[in-house]
Amino acid sequence: MSDYWHYQLMYHKRENPAAFEGDGYYAIHEYYSLEGGDTWTVQPVEVTGEDIEDVKKSLLLMLQDIDKHGVKDYE
């Protein structure tokens, strides 16, 4: 269990993979581990910022968290 949120790369399986190229796709969500179970944002996060440095900082944090936490299946 963690006591903070982090960015989490999650694999989404498609409901109808025949209609798309591939069985699924990857997206980054905000993620938080709780005692009763983990929770995450329903919609993937957007990369936005007040300026270029904000966007770069967000991207760097996302990359660091992907390296640290890996990939989870979206359920």
Kinemage of the C-alpha trace (Angstrom):
@kinemage 1
@onewidth
@group {chain A} dominant
@subgroup {mainchain}
@vectorlist {calphas} color= white
{ca met a 1} P 0.000 0.000 0.000
{ca ser a 2} L 1.268 3.476 -0.833
{ca asp a 3} L 0.268 6.706 0.806
{ca tyr a 4} L 0.331 8.804 -2.348
{ca trp a 5} L -0.975 8.751 -5.887
{ca his a 6} L 1.263 8.008 -8.839
{ca tyr a 7} L 0.996 7.677 -12.590
{ca gln a 8} L 0.277 4.113 -13.668
{ca leu a 9} L 0.556 2.681 -17.168
{ca met a 10} L -2.425 0.383 -17.675
{ca tyr a 11} L -3.273 -2.057 -20.436
{ca his a 12} L -6.865 -1.848 -21.677
{ca lys a 13} L -8.325 -4.898 -23.444
{ca arg a 14} L -10.737 -4.007 -26.203
{ca glu a 15} L -14.291 -5.357 -26.011
{ca asn a 16} L -14.359 -5.944 -29.765
{ca pro a 17} L -10.738 -6.447 -30.901
{ca ala a 18} L -11.832 -7.451 -34.431
{ca ala a 19} L -12.989 -3.871 -35.025
{ca phe a 20} L -9.529 -2.486 -34.137
{ca glu a 21} L -5.925 -3.205 -34.821
{ca gly a 22} L -4.698 -5.261 -31.873
{ca asp a 23} L -6.336 -6.661 -28.748
{ca gly a 24} L -5.829 -3.564 -26.619
{ca tyr a 25} L -3.961 -0.362 -25.916
{ca tyr a 26} L -1.957 1.346 -23.169
{ca ala a 27} L -2.897 4.525 -21.300
{ca ile a 28} L -1.623 6.396 -18.243
{ca his a 29} L -3.950 6.831 -15.247
{ca glu a 30} L -3.577 8.393 -11.827
{ca tyr a 31} L -3.419 5.497 -9.353
{ca tyr a 32} L -3.680 5.122 -5.583
{ca ser a 33} L -3.284 2.027 -3.408
{ca leu a 34} L -5.764 1.690 -0.538
{ca glu a 35} L -6.139 -0.900 2.210
{ca gly a 36} L -9.444 -2.109 0.771
{ca gly a 37} L -8.159 -2.183 -2.817
{ca asp a 38} L -6.517 0.021 -5.373
{ca thr a 39} L -8.249 2.851 -7.188
{ca trp a 40} L -7.495 4.814 -10.351
{ca thr a 41} L -9.005 7.395 -12.637
{ca val a 42} L -11.592 6.064 -15.081
{ca gln a 43} L -10.280 8.246 -17.893
{ca pro a 44} L -6.573 8.339 -18.775
{ca val a 45} L -4.741 11.517 -17.819
{ca glu a 46} L -4.072 14.292 -20.295
{ca val a 47} L -0.696 15.958 -20.612
{ca thr a 48} L -1.339 19.662 -20.156
{ca gly a 49} L 0.399 22.540 -18.437
{ca glu a 50} L 0.554 26.272 -17.927
{ca asp a 51} L 3.811 26.375 -19.876
{ca ile a 52} L 6.327 24.122 -21.620
{ca glu a 53} L 8.176 23.369 -18.378
{ca asp a 54} L 4.942 22.124 -16.742
{ca val a 55} L 4.369 19.725 -19.629
{ca lys a 56} L 7.982 18.498 -19.519
{ca lys a 57} L 7.761 17.952 -15.752
{ca ser a 58} L 4.538 15.937 -16.139
{ca leu a 59} L 6.065 13.781 -18.863
{ca leu a 60} L 9.189 13.125 -16.785
{ca leu a 61} L 7.081 12.142 -13.753
{ca met a 62} L 5.037 9.790 -15.940
{ca leu a 63} L 8.168 8.142 -17.327
{ca gln a 64} L 9.667 7.726 -13.847
{ca asp a 65} L 6.465 6.160 -12.517
{ca ile a 66} L 6.207 3.774 -15.482
{ca asp a 67} L 9.760 2.604 -14.757
{ca lys a 68} L 8.986 2.255 -11.035
{ca his a 69} L 5.494 0.676 -11.155
{ca gly a 70} L 5.390 -1.151 -14.494
{ca val a 71} L 2.129 -2.009 -16.268
{ca lys a 72} L -1.162 -3.177 -14.728
{ca asp a 73} L -4.194 -4.577 -16.506
{ca tyr a 74} L -7.164 -2.220 -16.472
{ca glu a 75} L -10.126 -3.930 -14.818
